[in-house]
């Protein structure tokens, strides 16, 4: 049994320590994902709290068939999108070309021909620059980038979560990675 399932069962048995384990395991990356989508720290804190309140409320109905992480990010995604829609801040991004069934693989899409940037920067410098660059990505690309890189979700999981095709997710990731590389090379 994985750590998440053990923590969930511990919480459902009445031990709050189980919930605290889940919370501490996902707190940082979940908050960063939400904040990167809405930009405002205050708004992100509100959404973050709503997500965890929903988790507490719905955890007794958790099926254990899927990963808790995916379930958690699905809740966060819906809460964030609800906020964006209510606030009228939804931005539509026009992708000039979407990937179709032309035989491209993940490696082809994410192939890197740029100089080795990582070796030129310290880890802290790279992390700081990357955060700024990611926050400037168009919303739909930023979301896919964060779900893949920060949350470690698979492209198929992201497609299911965001209710778009796998090719659309791959296209968004392709353009996000391309923009991130271009920004890093320019700096």
PyMOL commands that place a pseudoatom at each C-alpha (Angstrom):
pseudoatom trace, name=CA, resn=UNK, resi=1, chain=A, elem=C, hetatm=0, pos=[0.000, 0.000, 0.000]
pseudoatom trace, name=CA, resn=UNK, resi=2, chain=A, elem=C, hetatm=0, pos=[1.369, 3.448, -0.861]
pseudoatom trace, name=CA, resn=UNK, resi=3, chain=A, elem=C, hetatm=0, pos=[1.902, 6.291, 1.591]
pseudoatom trace, name=CA, resn=UNK, resi=4, chain=A, elem=C, hetatm=0, pos=[-1.171, 8.208, 0.389]
pseudoatom trace, name=CA, resn=UNK, resi=5, chain=A, elem=C, hetatm=0, pos=[-3.501, 5.255, 0.873]
pseudoatom trace, name=CA, resn=UNK, resi=6, chain=A, elem=C, hetatm=0, pos=[-2.075, 4.597, 4.334]
pseudoatom trace, name=CA, resn=UNK, resi=7, chain=A, elem=C, hetatm=0, pos=[-2.498, 8.255, 5.292]
pseudoatom trace, name=CA, resn=UNK, resi=8, chain=A, elem=C, hetatm=0, pos=[-6.073, 8.324, 3.971]
pseudoatom trace, name=CA, resn=UNK, resi=9, chain=A, elem=C, hetatm=0, pos=[-7.021, 5.200, 5.903]
pseudoatom trace, name=CA, resn=UNK, resi=10, chain=A, elem=C, hetatm=0, pos=[-5.392, 6.626, 9.021]
pseudoatom trace, name=CA, resn=UNK, resi=11, chain=A, elem=C, hetatm=0, pos=[-7.434, 9.828, 8.662]
pseudoatom trace, name=CA, resn=UNK, resi=12, chain=A, elem=C, hetatm=0, pos=[-10.661, 7.945, 7.961]
pseudoatom trace, name=CA, resn=UNK, resi=13, chain=A, elem=C, hetatm=0, pos=[-10.042, 5.915, 11.116]
pseudoatom trace, name=CA, resn=UNK, resi=14, chain=A, elem=C, hetatm=0, pos=[-10.143, 9.168, 13.076]
pseudoatom trace, name=CA, resn=UNK, resi=15, chain=A, elem=C, hetatm=0, pos=[-6.459, 9.999, 13.329]
pseudoatom trace, name=CA, resn=UNK, resi=16, chain=A, elem=C, hetatm=0, pos=[-5.788, 13.578, 12.127]
pseudoatom trace, name=CA, resn=UNK, resi=17, chain=A, elem=C, hetatm=0, pos=[-2.129, 12.683, 11.710]
pseudoatom trace, name=CA, resn=UNK, resi=18, chain=A, elem=C, hetatm=0, pos=[-3.097, 10.915, 8.471]
pseudoatom trace, name=CA, resn=UNK, resi=19, chain=A, elem=C, hetatm=0, pos=[-4.498, 14.137, 7.067]
pseudoatom trace, name=CA, resn=UNK, resi=20, chain=A, elem=C, hetatm=0, pos=[-1.455, 16.117, 8.200]
pseudoatom trace, name=CA, resn=UNK, resi=21, chain=A, elem=C, hetatm=0, pos=[0.781, 13.679, 6.315]
pseudoatom trace, name=CA, resn=UNK, resi=22, chain=A, elem=C, hetatm=0, pos=[-1.231, 14.174, 3.106]
pseudoatom trace, name=CA, resn=UNK, resi=23, chain=A, elem=C, hetatm=0, pos=[-1.296, 17.924, 3.570]
pseudoatom trace, name=CA, resn=UNK, resi=24, chain=A, elem=C, hetatm=0, pos=[2.430, 18.256, 4.171]
pseudoatom trace, name=CA, resn=UNK, resi=25, chain=A, elem=C, hetatm=0, pos=[3.221, 15.916, 1.260]
pseudoatom trace, name=CA, resn=UNK, resi=26, chain=A, elem=C, hetatm=0, pos=[1.339, 18.081, -1.274]
pseudoatom trace, name=CA, resn=UNK, resi=27, chain=A, elem=C, hetatm=0, pos=[1.139, 21.530, 0.340]
pseudoatom trace, name=CA, resn=UNK, resi=28, chain=A, elem=C, hetatm=0, pos=[4.027, 23.266, -1.419]
pseudoatom trace, name=CA, resn=UNK, resi=29, chain=A, elem=C, hetatm=0, pos=[3.566, 21.986, -4.960]
pseudoatom trace, name=CA, resn=UNK, resi=30, chain=A, elem=C, hetatm=0, pos=[-0.239, 22.352, -4.861]
pseudoatom trace, name=CA, resn=UNK, resi=31, chain=A, elem=C, hetatm=0, pos=[-0.028, 25.941, -3.635]
pseudoatom trace, name=CA, resn=UNK, resi=32, chain=A, elem=C, hetatm=0, pos=[2.553, 26.790, -6.303]
pseudoatom trace, name=CA, resn=UNK, resi=33, chain=A, elem=C, hetatm=0, pos=[0.303, 25.282, -8.987]
pseudoatom trace, name=CA, resn=UNK, resi=34, chain=A, elem=C, hetatm=0, pos=[-2.715, 27.327, -7.850]
pseudoatom trace, name=CA, resn=UNK, resi=35, chain=A, elem=C, hetatm=0, pos=[-0.705, 30.539, -7.413]
pseudoatom trace, name=CA, resn=UNK, resi=36, chain=A, elem=C, hetatm=0, pos=[0.837, 30.148, -10.846]
pseudoatom trace, name=CA, resn=UNK, resi=37, chain=A, elem=C, hetatm=0, pos=[-2.636, 29.924, -12.340]
pseudoatom trace, name=CA, resn=UNK, resi=38, chain=A, elem=C, hetatm=0, pos=[-4.185, 32.949, -10.573]
pseudoatom trace, name=CA, resn=UNK, resi=39, chain=A, elem=C, hetatm=0, pos=[-1.045, 35.050, -9.856]
pseudoatom trace, name=CA, resn=UNK, resi=40, chain=A, elem=C, hetatm=0, pos=[-2.460, 36.542, -6.643]
pseudoatom trace, name=CA, resn=UNK, resi=41, chain=A, elem=C, hetatm=0, pos=[-1.137, 35.068, -3.398]
pseudoatom trace, name=CA, resn=UNK, resi=42, chain=A, elem=C, hetatm=0, pos=[-4.337, 36.006, -1.512]
pseudoatom trace, name=CA, resn=UNK, resi=43, chain=A, elem=C, hetatm=0, pos=[-6.563, 34.406, -4.129]
pseudoatom trace, name=CA, resn=UNK, resi=44, chain=A, elem=C, hetatm=0, pos=[-4.324, 31.340, -4.250]
pseudoatom trace, name=CA, resn=UNK, resi=45, chain=A, elem=C, hetatm=0, pos=[-4.562, 31.015, -0.459]
pseudoatom trace, name=CA, resn=UNK, resi=46, chain=A, elem=C, hetatm=0, pos=[-8.364, 31.163, -0.647]
pseudoatom trace, name=CA, resn=UNK, resi=47, chain=A, elem=C, hetatm=0, pos=[-8.538, 28.551, -3.397]
pseudoatom trace, name=CA, resn=UNK, resi=48, chain=A, elem=C, hetatm=0, pos=[-5.954, 26.413, -1.597]
pseudoatom trace, name=CA, resn=UNK, resi=49, chain=A, elem=C, hetatm=0, pos=[-8.114, 26.393, 1.544]
pseudoatom trace, name=CA, resn=UNK, resi=50, chain=A, elem=C, hetatm=0, pos=[-11.233, 25.568, -0.488]
pseudoatom trace, name=CA, resn=UNK, resi=51, chain=A, elem=C, hetatm=0, pos=[-9.411, 22.646, -2.080]
pseudoatom trace, name=CA, resn=UNK, resi=52, chain=A, elem=C, hetatm=0, pos=[-8.409, 21.165, 1.276]
pseudoatom trace, name=CA, resn=UNK, resi=53, chain=A, elem=C, hetatm=0, pos=[-11.891, 21.709, 2.712]
pseudoatom trace, name=CA, resn=UNK, resi=54, chain=A, elem=C, hetatm=0, pos=[-13.297, 19.811, -0.274]
pseudoatom trace, name=CA, resn=UNK, resi=55, chain=A, elem=C, hetatm=0, pos=[-10.714, 17.059, 0.251]
pseudoatom trace, name=CA, resn=UNK, resi=56, chain=A, elem=C, hetatm=0, pos=[-11.769, 16.648, 3.898]
pseudoatom trace, name=CA, resn=UNK, resi=57, chain=A, elem=C, hetatm=0, pos=[-15.432, 16.606, 2.911]
pseudoatom trace, name=CA, resn=UNK, resi=58, chain=A, elem=C, hetatm=0, pos=[-15.048, 14.110, 0.041]
pseudoatom trace, name=CA, resn=UNK, resi=59, chain=A, elem=C, hetatm=0, pos=[-12.229, 11.915, 1.355]
pseudoatom trace, name=CA, resn=UNK, resi=60, chain=A, elem=C, hetatm=0, pos=[-14.634, 9.341, 2.850]
pseudoatom trace, name=CA, resn=UNK, resi=61, chain=A, elem=C, hetatm=0, pos=[-15.868, 8.713, -0.720]
pseudoatom trace, name=CA, resn=UNK, resi=62, chain=A, elem=C, hetatm=0, pos=[-12.351, 8.401, -2.213]
pseudoatom trace, name=CA, resn=UNK, resi=63, chain=A, elem=C, hetatm=0, pos=[-12.276, 5.193, -4.275]
pseudoatom trace, name=CA, resn=UNK, resi=64, chain=A, elem=C, hetatm=0, pos=[-8.586, 4.211, -3.983]
pseudoatom trace, name=CA, resn=UNK, resi=65, chain=A, elem=C, hetatm=0, pos=[-8.787, 3.130, -7.645]
pseudoatom trace, name=CA, resn=UNK, resi=66, chain=A, elem=C, hetatm=0, pos=[-6.777, 6.121, -8.825]
pseudoatom trace, name=CA, resn=UNK, resi=67, chain=A, elem=C, hetatm=0, pos=[-3.917, 8.093, -7.389]
pseudoatom trace, name=CA, resn=UNK, resi=68, chain=A, elem=C, hetatm=0, pos=[-4.741, 10.539, -4.616]
pseudoatom trace, name=CA, resn=UNK, resi=69, chain=A, elem=C, hetatm=0, pos=[-2.454, 13.108, -6.267]
pseudoatom trace, name=CA, resn=UNK, resi=70, chain=A, elem=C, hetatm=0, pos=[-4.557, 13.061, -9.449]
pseudoatom trace, name=CA, resn=UNK, resi=71, chain=A, elem=C, hetatm=0, pos=[-7.767, 13.352, -7.442]
pseudoatom trace, name=CA, resn=UNK, resi=72, chain=A, elem=C, hetatm=0, pos=[-6.320, 16.268, -5.447]
pseudoatom trace, name=CA, resn=UNK, resi=73, chain=A, elem=C, hetatm=0, pos=[-5.181, 18.104, -8.578]
pseudoatom trace, name=CA, resn=UNK, resi=74, chain=A, elem=C, hetatm=0, pos=[-8.560, 17.515, -10.209]
pseudoatom trace, name=CA, resn=UNK, resi=75, chain=A, elem=C, hetatm=0, pos=[-10.211, 19.308, -7.291]
pseudoatom trace, name=CA, resn=UNK, resi=76, chain=A, elem=C, hetatm=0, pos=[-7.623, 22.112, -7.459]
pseudoatom trace, name=CA, resn=UNK, resi=77, chain=A, elem=C, hetatm=0, pos=[-8.074, 22.424, -11.215]
pseudoatom trace, name=CA, resn=UNK, resi=78, chain=A, elem=C, hetatm=0, pos=[-11.853, 22.752, -10.937]
pseudoatom trace, name=CA, resn=UNK, resi=79, chain=A, elem=C, hetatm=0, pos=[-11.670, 25.254, -8.068]
pseudoatom trace, name=CA, resn=UNK, resi=80, chain=A, elem=C, hetatm=0, pos=[-9.113, 27.354, -9.944]
pseudoatom trace, name=CA, resn=UNK, resi=81, chain=A, elem=C, hetatm=0, pos=[-11.026, 27.300, -13.223]
pseudoatom trace, name=CA, resn=UNK, resi=82, chain=A, elem=C, hetatm=0, pos=[-14.230, 28.212, -11.349]
pseudoatom trace, name=CA, resn=UNK, resi=83, chain=A, elem=C, hetatm=0, pos=[-12.473, 31.231, -9.868]
pseudoatom trace, name=CA, resn=UNK, resi=84, chain=A, elem=C, hetatm=0, pos=[-11.044, 32.294, -13.234]
pseudoatom trace, name=CA, resn=UNK, resi=85, chain=A, elem=C, hetatm=0, pos=[-14.433, 32.023, -14.908]
pseudoatom trace, name=CA, resn=UNK, resi=86, chain=A, elem=C, hetatm=0, pos=[-16.221, 33.904, -12.122]
pseudoatom trace, name=CA, resn=UNK, resi=87, chain=A, elem=C, hetatm=0, pos=[-13.662, 36.684, -12.136]
pseudoatom trace, name=CA, resn=UNK, resi=88, chain=A, elem=C, hetatm=0, pos=[-13.724, 37.029, -15.921]
pseudoatom trace, name=CA, resn=UNK, resi=89, chain=A, elem=C, hetatm=0, pos=[-9.977, 36.528, -16.147]
pseudoatom trace, name=CA, resn=UNK, resi=90, chain=A, elem=C, hetatm=0, pos=[-10.079, 33.567, -18.460]
pseudoatom trace, name=CA, resn=UNK, resi=91, chain=A, elem=C, hetatm=0, pos=[-7.658, 34.017, -21.322]
pseudoatom trace, name=CA, resn=UNK, resi=92, chain=A, elem=C, hetatm=0, pos=[-7.945, 31.974, -24.474]
pseudoatom trace, name=CA, resn=UNK, resi=93, chain=A, elem=C, hetatm=0, pos=[-4.679, 31.139, -26.134]
pseudoatom trace, name=CA, resn=UNK, resi=94, chain=A, elem=C, hetatm=0, pos=[-4.577, 30.632, -29.863]
pseudoatom trace, name=CA, resn=UNK, resi=95, chain=A, elem=C, hetatm=0, pos=[-2.105, 27.923, -30.715]
pseudoatom trace, name=CA, resn=UNK, resi=96, chain=A, elem=C, hetatm=0, pos=[-1.016, 28.431, -34.290]
pseudoatom trace, name=CA, resn=UNK, resi=97, chain=A, elem=C, hetatm=0, pos=[-0.566, 24.730, -34.891]
pseudoatom trace, name=CA, resn=UNK, resi=98, chain=A, elem=C, hetatm=0, pos=[-1.966, 21.822, -32.952]
pseudoatom trace, name=CA, resn=UNK, resi=99, chain=A, elem=C, hetatm=0, pos=[-0.308, 18.451, -33.082]
pseudoatom trace, name=CA, resn=UNK, resi=100, chain=A, elem=C, hetatm=0, pos=[-2.157, 15.726, -34.879]
pseudoatom trace, name=CA, resn=UNK, resi=101, chain=A, elem=C, hetatm=0, pos=[-1.467, 12.066, -35.568]
pseudoatom trace, name=CA, resn=UNK, resi=102, chain=A, elem=C, hetatm=0, pos=[1.678, 12.725, -37.572]
pseudoatom trace, name=CA, resn=UNK, resi=103, chain=A, elem=C, hetatm=0, pos=[3.855, 10.258, -35.696]
pseudoatom trace, name=CA, resn=UNK, resi=104, chain=A, elem=C, hetatm=0, pos=[5.564, 12.622, -33.267]
pseudoatom trace, name=CA, resn=UNK, resi=105, chain=A, elem=C, hetatm=0, pos=[6.708, 11.099, -30.009]
pseudoatom trace, name=CA, resn=UNK, resi=106, chain=A, elem=C, hetatm=0, pos=[7.148, 12.815, -26.657]
pseudoatom trace, name=CA, resn=UNK, resi=107, chain=A, elem=C, hetatm=0, pos=[10.886, 12.899, -27.296]
pseudoatom trace, name=CA, resn=UNK, resi=108, chain=A, elem=C, hetatm=0, pos=[10.357, 14.579, -30.665]
pseudoatom trace, name=CA, resn=UNK, resi=109, chain=A, elem=C, hetatm=0, pos=[8.119, 17.192, -29.101]
pseudoatom trace, name=CA, resn=UNK, resi=110, chain=A, elem=C, hetatm=0, pos=[10.403, 17.968, -26.210]
pseudoatom trace, name=CA, resn=UNK, resi=111, chain=A, elem=C, hetatm=0, pos=[13.701, 17.551, -28.081]
pseudoatom trace, name=CA, resn=UNK, resi=112, chain=A, elem=C, hetatm=0, pos=[16.236, 20.096, -26.899]
pseudoatom trace, name=CA, resn=UNK, resi=113, chain=A, elem=C, hetatm=0, pos=[18.747, 21.577, -29.310]
pseudoatom trace, name=CA, resn=UNK, resi=114, chain=A, elem=C, hetatm=0, pos=[19.597, 24.542, -27.097]
pseudoatom trace, name=CA, resn=UNK, resi=115, chain=A, elem=C, hetatm=0, pos=[22.895, 25.017, -25.242]
pseudoatom trace, name=CA, resn=UNK, resi=116, chain=A, elem=C, hetatm=0, pos=[23.257, 23.391, -21.846]
pseudoatom trace, name=CA, resn=UNK, resi=117, chain=A, elem=C, hetatm=0, pos=[21.722, 26.215, -19.822]
pseudoatom trace, name=CA, resn=UNK, resi=118, chain=A, elem=C, hetatm=0, pos=[21.645, 24.293, -16.569]
pseudoatom trace, name=CA, resn=UNK, resi=119, chain=A, elem=C, hetatm=0, pos=[25.420, 24.015, -16.462]
pseudoatom trace, name=CA, resn=UNK, resi=120, chain=A, elem=C, hetatm=0, pos=[25.689, 27.804, -16.849]
pseudoatom trace, name=CA, resn=UNK, resi=121, chain=A, elem=C, hetatm=0, pos=[23.435, 28.676, -13.920]
pseudoatom trace, name=CA, resn=UNK, resi=122, chain=A, elem=C, hetatm=0, pos=[23.410, 27.797, -10.274]
pseudoatom trace, name=CA, resn=UNK, resi=123, chain=A, elem=C, hetatm=0, pos=[20.433, 25.772, -9.090]
pseudoatom trace, name=CA, resn=UNK, resi=124, chain=A, elem=C, hetatm=0, pos=[18.951, 28.720, -7.199]
pseudoatom trace, name=CA, resn=UNK, resi=125, chain=A, elem=C, hetatm=0, pos=[19.370, 31.107, -10.143]
pseudoatom trace, name=CA, resn=UNK, resi=126, chain=A, elem=C, hetatm=0, pos=[17.740, 28.593, -12.442]
pseudoatom trace, name=CA, resn=UNK, resi=127, chain=A, elem=C, hetatm=0, pos=[14.825, 28.030, -10.069]
pseudoatom trace, name=CA, resn=UNK, resi=128, chain=A, elem=C, hetatm=0, pos=[14.206, 31.774, -9.669]
pseudoatom trace, name=CA, resn=UNK, resi=129, chain=A, elem=C, hetatm=0, pos=[14.371, 32.451, -13.412]
pseudoatom trace, name=CA, resn=UNK, resi=130, chain=A, elem=C, hetatm=0, pos=[12.180, 29.478, -14.204]
pseudoatom trace, name=CA, resn=UNK, resi=131, chain=A, elem=C, hetatm=0, pos=[9.457, 30.636, -11.795]
pseudoatom trace, name=CA, resn=UNK, resi=132, chain=A, elem=C, hetatm=0, pos=[9.325, 34.051, -13.457]
pseudoatom trace, name=CA, resn=UNK, resi=133, chain=A, elem=C, hetatm=0, pos=[9.274, 32.554, -16.952]
pseudoatom trace, name=CA, resn=UNK, resi=134, chain=A, elem=C, hetatm=0, pos=[6.566, 30.010, -16.089]
pseudoatom trace, name=CA, resn=UNK, resi=135, chain=A, elem=C, hetatm=0, pos=[4.352, 32.702, -14.565]
pseudoatom trace, name=CA, resn=UNK, resi=136, chain=A, elem=C, hetatm=0, pos=[4.479, 34.588, -17.875]
pseudoatom trace, name=CA, resn=UNK, resi=137, chain=A, elem=C, hetatm=0, pos=[3.379, 31.613, -19.971]
pseudoatom trace, name=CA, resn=UNK, resi=138, chain=A, elem=C, hetatm=0, pos=[-0.157, 31.774, -21.400]
pseudoatom trace, name=CA, resn=UNK, resi=139, chain=A, elem=C, hetatm=0, pos=[-2.590, 30.234, -18.918]
pseudoatom trace, name=CA, resn=UNK, resi=140, chain=A, elem=C, hetatm=0, pos=[-3.329, 27.002, -20.782]
pseudoatom trace, name=CA, resn=UNK, resi=141, chain=A, elem=C, hetatm=0, pos=[0.336, 26.301, -21.486]
pseudoatom trace, name=CA, resn=UNK, resi=142, chain=A, elem=C, hetatm=0, pos=[1.329, 27.186, -17.918]
pseudoatom trace, name=CA, resn=UNK, resi=143, chain=A, elem=C, hetatm=0, pos=[-1.247, 24.782, -16.519]
pseudoatom trace, name=CA, resn=UNK, resi=144, chain=A, elem=C, hetatm=0, pos=[0.015, 21.834, -18.583]
pseudoatom trace, name=CA, resn=UNK, resi=145, chain=A, elem=C, hetatm=0, pos=[3.631, 22.706, -17.813]
pseudoatom trace, name=CA, resn=UNK, resi=146, chain=A, elem=C, hetatm=0, pos=[2.979, 22.831, -14.067]
pseudoatom trace, name=CA, resn=UNK, resi=147, chain=A, elem=C, hetatm=0, pos=[0.885, 19.673, -13.979]
pseudoatom trace, name=CA, resn=UNK, resi=148, chain=A, elem=C, hetatm=0, pos=[3.598, 17.797, -15.869]
pseudoatom trace, name=CA, resn=UNK, resi=149, chain=A, elem=C, hetatm=0, pos=[6.733, 19.247, -14.271]
pseudoatom trace, name=CA, resn=UNK, resi=150, chain=A, elem=C, hetatm=0, pos=[5.595, 20.156, -10.774]
pseudoatom trace, name=CA, resn=UNK, resi=151, chain=A, elem=C, hetatm=0, pos=[2.892, 17.607, -10.097]
pseudoatom trace, name=CA, resn=UNK, resi=152, chain=A, elem=C, hetatm=0, pos=[4.524, 14.863, -12.175]
pseudoatom trace, name=CA, resn=UNK, resi=153, chain=A, elem=C, hetatm=0, pos=[1.298, 13.936, -13.939]
pseudoatom trace, name=CA, resn=UNK, resi=154, chain=A, elem=C, hetatm=0, pos=[1.364, 11.953, -17.165]
pseudoatom trace, name=CA, resn=UNK, resi=155, chain=A, elem=C, hetatm=0, pos=[0.166, 13.617, -20.353]
pseudoatom trace, name=CA, resn=UNK, resi=156, chain=A, elem=C, hetatm=0, pos=[-2.844, 11.293, -20.544]
pseudoatom trace, name=CA, resn=UNK, resi=157, chain=A, elem=C, hetatm=0, pos=[-3.806, 12.233, -16.976]
pseudoatom trace, name=CA, resn=UNK, resi=158, chain=A, elem=C, hetatm=0, pos=[-3.496, 15.925, -17.815]
pseudoatom trace, name=CA, resn=UNK, resi=159, chain=A, elem=C, hetatm=0, pos=[-5.693, 15.457, -20.897]
pseudoatom trace, name=CA, resn=UNK, resi=160, chain=A, elem=C, hetatm=0, pos=[-8.355, 13.744, -18.808]
pseudoatom trace, name=CA, resn=UNK, resi=161, chain=A, elem=C, hetatm=0, pos=[-8.156, 16.380, -16.063]
pseudoatom trace, name=CA, resn=UNK, resi=162, chain=A, elem=C, hetatm=0, pos=[-8.358, 19.359, -18.417]
pseudoatom trace, name=CA, resn=UNK, resi=163, chain=A, elem=C, hetatm=0, pos=[-10.901, 17.649, -20.702]
pseudoatom trace, name=CA, resn=UNK, resi=164, chain=A, elem=C, hetatm=0, pos=[-8.924, 18.174, -23.902]
pseudoatom trace, name=CA, resn=UNK, resi=165, chain=A, elem=C, hetatm=0, pos=[-7.314, 15.729, -26.303]
pseudoatom trace, name=CA, resn=UNK, resi=166, chain=A, elem=C, hetatm=0, pos=[-3.897, 14.244, -25.691]
pseudoatom trace, name=CA, resn=UNK, resi=167, chain=A, elem=C, hetatm=0, pos=[-2.647, 16.031, -28.816]
pseudoatom trace, name=CA, resn=UNK, resi=168, chain=A, elem=C, hetatm=0, pos=[-3.823, 19.375, -27.432]
pseudoatom trace, name=CA, resn=UNK, resi=169, chain=A, elem=C, hetatm=0, pos=[-1.975, 18.730, -24.164]
pseudoatom trace, name=CA, resn=UNK, resi=170, chain=A, elem=C, hetatm=0, pos=[1.169, 17.757, -26.073]
pseudoatom trace, name=CA, resn=UNK, resi=171, chain=A, elem=C, hetatm=0, pos=[0.873, 20.872, -28.219]
pseudoatom trace, name=CA, resn=UNK, resi=172, chain=A, elem=C, hetatm=0, pos=[0.514, 23.110, -25.184]
pseudoatom trace, name=CA, resn=UNK, resi=173, chain=A, elem=C, hetatm=0, pos=[3.499, 21.451, -23.540]
pseudoatom trace, name=CA, resn=UNK, resi=174, chain=A, elem=C, hetatm=0, pos=[5.530, 21.787, -26.726]
pseudoatom trace, name=CA, resn=UNK, resi=175, chain=A, elem=C, hetatm=0, pos=[4.878, 25.523, -26.936]
pseudoatom trace, name=CA, resn=UNK, resi=176, chain=A, elem=C, hetatm=0, pos=[5.433, 26.011, -23.200]
pseudoatom trace, name=CA, resn=UNK, resi=177, chain=A, elem=C, hetatm=0, pos=[8.791, 24.211, -23.281]
pseudoatom trace, name=CA, resn=UNK, resi=178, chain=A, elem=C, hetatm=0, pos=[9.789, 26.123, -26.404]
pseudoatom trace, name=CA, resn=UNK, resi=179, chain=A, elem=C, hetatm=0, pos=[8.984, 29.464, -24.727]
pseudoatom trace, name=CA, resn=UNK, resi=180, chain=A, elem=C, hetatm=0, pos=[10.789, 28.487, -21.531]
pseudoatom trace, name=CA, resn=UNK, resi=181, chain=A, elem=C, hetatm=0, pos=[13.903, 27.488, -23.507]
pseudoatom trace, name=CA, resn=UNK, resi=182, chain=A, elem=C, hetatm=0, pos=[13.820, 30.678, -25.564]
pseudoatom trace, name=CA, resn=UNK, resi=183, chain=A, elem=C, hetatm=0, pos=[13.512, 32.818, -22.416]
pseudoatom trace, name=CA, resn=UNK, resi=184, chain=A, elem=C, hetatm=0, pos=[16.335, 30.966, -20.685]
pseudoatom trace, name=CA, resn=UNK, resi=185, chain=A, elem=C, hetatm=0, pos=[18.593, 31.285, -23.724]
pseudoatom trace, name=CA, resn=UNK, resi=186, chain=A, elem=C, hetatm=0, pos=[17.816, 35.024, -24.014]
pseudoatom trace, name=CA, resn=UNK, resi=187, chain=A, elem=C, hetatm=0, pos=[18.824, 35.564, -20.410]
for i in range(1, 187): cmd.bond("trace and resi %d" % i, "trace and resi %d" % (i + 1))
show_as sticks, trace
zoom trace
